[in-house]
Amino acid sequence: MNFPRFMQVAAAALLATTSALASAQGGNFPSKPITIVVPFPAGGVTDQLARGVGQKMSESLKVPVIVDSRPGAGAQIAANFVKQAPADGYTIFIGDIGSFALNGNLYAKLSYDPLKDFTPLARLALAPALLVVNADSPYKTAADLVSAVKTKPGGVSIASQSTGSGGHLFAEMLRDKTKGNLNHVPYRGSSPALIDMVGNQVEVFFDPMITSGPFVKDGKLRALAIGAEKRSAQFPDVPTLAEVGLGDINLVAWFGMAVRAGTPPAVVSLLSNEVVKAMQSPELTKKFTDQGLEVAPMTDVQFGPFVKDETARWGLVIKNASIKLE
């Protein structure tokens, strides 16, 4: 049957409108590859989380999930890439406490707004951190380290994952607490910092157990304390920061995902559920727990308020410590 031209045009317009509405509501999502953008180099904890979750999401959603590392500038390079991508859910930002809650308080001029430019998707895990030194270091205890920070000529060098990272904030708080001399050495992620720690090129590092723990187990690094509420079953002989008198500068890192602000709520909900489901899978739960993470996923509904609370909490710490980055 041949329909009049105006009816054909009207039908085509209706189809286009319906298709656009379905797309906006996430009805045909996903229909192409999804990219998870990592602000740190390959090999670090954020990268491992991205690859683990990405694989599970790919299996569930039946589309490729690509992990794209864009390190540098305290996560700003990766964050800006996602900020400028279409708000369609196909580009996901994965970050840590620094990316989401610290940077907005630390930087005088930050090129992205963690609260306004992104919609929180899901929290993935918590990461207790180890305060480590080289296995041959003269610092046998945290007390030895604190003493050196206060008295060593030229000071003590301390690594961080990057400028503005959790490791950097810990360094600044330790400097403020001891009134000593610490020389901050920023890296581009945990992996290169740990290599220099093993090579004795830098003296101390506060780093998530998932990345620093294997070096301690291999006898290449020594753990002086752990940043957690209680001792770890993996390192029962390592005291907490509170036990060594540094509990007031304890910092437990966490990791999460977000998409660009304006992403359709249905897409956000779908992705959030997929991420939480992936983290709760027996395979990933065992993998990351064995490596030293505390698997503690939150949905978008829970993660949003959590990010706001953490931002306010650490904002007070940073202000009181007079920490500001350019």
KENUTOR-488809 format. One line per 10 residues: their letters; for each residue x, y, z of C-alpha. Coordinates in Angstrom, 1 decimal. Example, Ala and Ser with C-alpha at 12.3 -4.5 7.8 and 13.67 -1.06 7.14 Angstrom:
2
as> 12.3,-4.5,7.8 ~ 13.7,-1.1,7.1
//
This chain:
326
mnfprfmqva> 0.0,0.0,0.0 ~ 1.4,3.5,-0.9 ~ 0.9,6.1,1.8 ~ 0.8,9.8,1.0 ~ 4.1,11.6,1.3 ~ 3.0,13.6,4.3 ~ 2.2,10.4,6.2 ~ 5.6,8.9,5.3 ~ 7.3,12.0,6.7 ~ 5.2,12.0,9.8
aaallattsa> 5.9,8.3,10.4 ~ 9.6,8.9,10.0 ~ 9.6,11.8,12.4 ~ 7.7,9.8,15.0 ~ 10.2,6.9,14.6 ~ 13.1,9.3,15.0 ~ 11.5,10.9,18.1 ~ 10.8,7.5,19.6 ~ 14.3,6.4,19.0 ~ 15.8,9.5,20.5
lasaqggnfp> 13.5,9.2,23.6 ~ 14.5,5.6,24.0 ~ 18.1,6.5,23.7 ~ 17.8,9.3,26.3 ~ 16.1,6.9,28.7 ~ 18.7,4.2,28.2 ~ 16.4,1.9,26.3 ~ 18.9,0.8,23.7 ~ 22.0,1.3,25.9 ~ 24.6,0.2,25.3
skpitivvpf> 24.9,-0.3,21.6 ~ 28.7,0.4,21.2 ~ 31.9,0.0,23.2 ~ 32.2,1.7,26.6 ~ 35.5,3.3,27.7 ~ 36.7,3.5,31.3 ~ 39.2,6.3,31.6 ~ 41.9,5.8,34.2 ~ 43.9,8.8,35.6 ~ 46.9,6.8,36.6
paggvtdqla> 49.3,4.5,34.7 ~ 48.7,0.9,34.0 ~ 49.5,-1.5,36.8 ~ 48.2,0.5,39.7 ~ 45.2,-0.3,41.9 ~ 42.8,2.0,39.9 ~ 43.9,0.3,36.6 ~ 43.4,-3.1,38.1 ~ 39.9,-2.2,39.3 ~ 39.0,-0.8,35.9
rgvgqkmses> 40.1,-3.9,34.1 ~ 38.4,-6.3,36.5 ~ 35.1,-4.4,36.5 ~ 35.4,-3.7,32.7 ~ 35.7,-7.4,31.9 ~ 32.6,-8.3,34.0 ~ 30.6,-5.4,32.4 ~ 31.6,-6.5,28.9 ~ 30.4,-10.1,29.6 ~ 27.1,-8.8,31.0
lkvpvivdsr> 26.3,-6.0,28.6 ~ 27.7,-7.8,25.5 ~ 29.8,-4.9,24.3 ~ 33.5,-4.3,24.5 ~ 34.7,-2.3,27.5 ~ 38.0,-0.5,26.8 ~ 40.4,0.7,29.6 ~ 42.1,4.0,28.5 ~ 44.9,5.3,30.8 ~ 45.4,9.1,30.7
pgagaqiaan> 47.7,9.8,33.7 ~ 49.0,13.2,34.8 ~ 48.2,16.5,36.4 ~ 46.6,15.0,39.5 ~ 43.9,13.2,37.5 ~ 42.9,16.4,35.6 ~ 43.9,15.1,32.2 ~ 41.6,12.1,32.5 ~ 38.8,14.0,34.3 ~ 38.8,16.7,31.6
fvkqapadgy> 38.6,14.0,28.9 ~ 35.5,12.6,30.4 ~ 34.1,16.0,31.2 ~ 34.3,16.9,27.5 ~ 32.9,13.6,26.2 ~ 29.2,13.2,25.3 ~ 26.9,12.8,28.3 ~ 25.7,9.4,27.1 ~ 27.3,6.9,29.5 ~ 29.8,5.5,27.0
tifigdigsf> 32.7,7.3,28.7 ~ 33.3,6.5,32.4 ~ 35.7,8.1,34.8 ~ 37.3,5.9,37.5 ~ 39.1,7.6,40.3 ~ 40.1,7.6,43.9 ~ 39.6,9.7,47.0 ~ 42.0,12.3,45.5 ~ 40.1,12.6,42.2 ~ 36.7,12.9,43.8
alngnlyakl> 37.1,14.4,47.3 ~ 40.6,15.9,47.7 ~ 41.4,17.8,44.5 ~ 38.5,20.3,44.8 ~ 39.9,21.3,48.2 ~ 43.6,21.1,47.4 ~ 43.9,23.0,44.1 ~ 43.5,26.8,43.9 ~ 42.5,26.3,40.3 ~ 41.1,22.9,39.3
sydplkdftp> 40.2,22.4,35.7 ~ 37.2,20.3,36.7 ~ 34.6,20.4,39.5 ~ 34.3,16.9,41.0 ~ 30.8,17.6,42.3 ~ 29.3,19.6,39.4 ~ 30.9,18.1,36.3 ~ 30.2,14.5,37.2 ~ 27.4,12.2,38.3 ~ 28.6,9.6,40.8
larlalapal> 28.1,6.1,39.5 ~ 29.3,3.7,42.1 ~ 31.9,3.2,44.9 ~ 34.0,0.1,44.3 ~ 36.3,-0.5,47.3 ~ 38.3,0.8,50.2 ~ 42.0,0.5,50.3 ~ 43.9,0.5,53.6 ~ 47.4,1.8,53.0 ~ 50.8,0.7,54.2
lvvnadspyk> 53.5,3.1,55.4 ~ 56.5,1.5,53.8 ~ 60.3,1.9,53.6 ~ 63.0,0.0,51.8 ~ 63.9,-3.4,53.4 ~ 67.4,-2.1,54.1 ~ 66.1,1.2,55.5 ~ 67.5,2.3,58.9 ~ 63.9,3.1,60.0 ~ 62.8,-0.1,61.7
taadlvsavk> 59.7,1.4,63.3 ~ 57.4,4.4,62.8 ~ 59.1,6.1,65.7 ~ 62.4,5.8,63.9 ~ 60.9,7.5,60.9 ~ 59.3,10.3,62.9 ~ 62.6,10.9,64.7 ~ 64.4,11.2,61.3 ~ 61.8,13.5,59.9 ~ 62.4,15.8,62.9
tkpggvsias> 66.2,15.6,63.0 ~ 67.8,14.3,59.7 ~ 69.8,17.0,57.9 ~ 68.2,17.6,54.6 ~ 65.0,15.9,55.6 ~ 63.4,12.6,54.6 ~ 62.1,12.0,51.0 ~ 58.5,10.8,50.8 ~ 56.9,9.5,47.6 ~ 53.3,10.0,46.5
qstgsgghlf> 51.1,8.6,43.7 ~ 50.9,12.1,42.2 ~ 50.6,15.7,43.3 ~ 47.4,16.0,45.2 ~ 46.9,12.3,45.8 ~ 46.2,10.6,49.1 ~ 49.8,9.8,49.5 ~ 50.6,13.5,49.1 ~ 48.0,14.6,51.6 ~ 49.4,12.1,54.1
aemlrdktkg> 52.9,13.5,53.6 ~ 51.6,17.0,54.2 ~ 49.7,15.9,57.4 ~ 52.8,14.1,58.6 ~ 54.9,17.2,58.0 ~ 52.4,19.3,59.9 ~ 52.2,16.9,62.8 ~ 55.9,16.4,63.3 ~ 56.9,20.0,62.3 ~ 59.8,18.2,60.6
nlnhvpyrgs> 61.4,18.2,57.1 ~ 59.8,16.0,54.4 ~ 60.7,16.3,50.8 ~ 57.7,15.4,48.6 ~ 58.5,13.4,45.5 ~ 55.4,13.0,43.3 ~ 55.1,10.2,40.7 ~ 52.7,9.3,38.1 ~ 51.0,6.5,40.0 ~ 51.9,3.8,42.5
spalidmvgn> 53.9,1.6,40.2 ~ 56.8,3.9,39.3 ~ 57.0,5.1,43.0 ~ 57.3,1.5,44.2 ~ 60.0,0.8,41.7 ~ 62.1,3.7,43.1 ~ 61.3,2.5,46.7 ~ 62.7,-0.9,45.9 ~ 65.7,0.8,44.3 ~ 66.2,2.9,47.4
qvevffdpmi> 65.8,6.2,45.4 ~ 63.1,7.5,47.8 ~ 62.8,6.7,51.5 ~ 59.1,6.3,52.5 ~ 55.8,5.9,50.8 ~ 52.1,5.7,52.0 ~ 50.5,3.5,49.5 ~ 47.4,1.2,49.2 ~ 48.1,-2.3,50.4 ~ 46.9,-3.8,47.1
tsgpfvkdgk> 50.0,-2.4,45.3 ~ 52.5,-2.1,48.2 ~ 51.7,-5.3,49.9 ~ 53.3,-7.7,47.4 ~ 56.6,-5.9,47.8 ~ 56.4,-6.3,51.6 ~ 55.6,-10.0,51.3 ~ 58.6,-10.4,48.9 ~ 60.8,-8.8,51.5 ~ 61.7,-5.8,49.2
lralaigaek> 59.9,-3.3,51.4 ~ 59.2,-3.1,55.1 ~ 55.8,-1.9,56.5 ~ 56.0,0.4,59.5 ~ 52.2,0.9,60.0 ~ 48.9,0.4,58.3 ~ 46.3,3.1,57.7 ~ 43.2,1.3,58.8 ~ 40.9,1.0,61.9 ~ 42.4,-2.4,62.7
rsaqfpdvpt> 45.3,-4.6,61.8 ~ 45.2,-6.6,58.5 ~ 44.9,-10.3,58.5 ~ 47.6,-10.3,55.8 ~ 50.0,-8.3,57.9 ~ 49.0,-9.1,61.6 ~ 52.3,-7.8,62.9 ~ 52.0,-4.4,61.3 ~ 50.5,-1.9,63.8 ~ 47.9,0.6,62.9
laevglgdin> 48.7,4.3,62.6 ~ 46.7,4.8,65.8 ~ 48.9,2.3,67.6 ~ 52.1,4.2,66.7 ~ 50.6,7.6,67.7 ~ 49.7,8.8,64.2 ~ 46.0,8.0,64.2 ~ 45.0,11.6,63.7 ~ 46.5,11.5,60.2 ~ 45.0,8.2,59.2
lvawfgmavr> 43.7,8.2,55.6 ~ 41.8,5.3,54.1 ~ 41.6,5.6,50.3 ~ 38.6,4.6,48.3 ~ 37.8,4.2,44.6 ~ 34.7,4.9,42.6 ~ 33.3,5.6,39.1 ~ 31.4,8.6,37.7 ~ 30.0,9.7,34.3 ~ 29.6,13.2,32.9
agtppavvsl> 26.9,15.3,34.5 ~ 23.8,15.3,32.4 ~ 23.9,11.6,31.6 ~ 20.4,10.2,31.4 ~ 19.3,8.8,34.8 ~ 18.3,5.5,33.3 ~ 21.8,5.0,31.9 ~ 23.3,6.0,35.2 ~ 21.1,3.5,37.1 ~ 21.9,0.7,34.6
lsnevvkamq> 25.7,1.3,34.7 ~ 25.6,1.6,38.5 ~ 23.9,-1.7,38.9 ~ 26.3,-3.3,36.5 ~ 29.4,-2.0,38.4 ~ 28.0,-3.1,41.8 ~ 27.1,-6.5,40.4 ~ 30.6,-6.9,39.0 ~ 32.3,-6.0,42.3 ~ 30.0,-8.4,44.2
speltkkftd> 30.9,-11.3,41.9 ~ 32.7,-14.1,43.8 ~ 35.6,-13.8,41.3 ~ 36.3,-10.1,41.8 ~ 35.5,-10.2,45.5 ~ 38.1,-12.9,46.1 ~ 40.7,-11.3,43.8 ~ 40.6,-7.9,45.3 ~ 40.2,-9.1,48.9 ~ 43.2,-11.3,48.5
qglevapmtd> 45.2,-8.3,47.2 ~ 44.3,-6.2,50.2 ~ 41.2,-4.2,49.2 ~ 38.0,-4.1,51.2 ~ 35.3,-4.7,48.6 ~ 32.6,-2.2,49.6 ~ 30.4,-1.2,46.6 ~ 27.8,1.5,46.7 ~ 25.2,2.3,44.1 ~ 24.8,5.8,42.6
vqfgpfvkde> 22.1,6.7,45.1 ~ 24.5,5.9,48.0 ~ 27.8,7.1,46.4 ~ 26.6,10.6,45.7 ~ 26.0,11.6,49.3 ~ 29.2,9.7,50.3 ~ 31.3,11.8,47.9 ~ 29.8,15.0,49.3 ~ 30.5,14.0,52.9 ~ 34.1,13.0,52.1
tarwglvikn> 34.7,16.3,50.3 ~ 33.4,18.3,53.3 ~ 35.4,16.1,55.8 ~ 38.7,16.3,54.0 ~ 38.1,20.0,53.2 ~ 38.3,20.8,56.9 ~ 41.5,18.7,57.3 ~ 43.2,20.4,54.3 ~ 42.1,23.9,55.5 ~ 43.4,23.3,59.0
asikle> 46.7,22.0,57.6 ~ 46.9,25.0,55.3 ~ 47.5,22.8,52.3 ~ 47.0,24.4,48.9 ~ 48.3,23.4,45.4 ~ 48.7,25.6,42.4
//
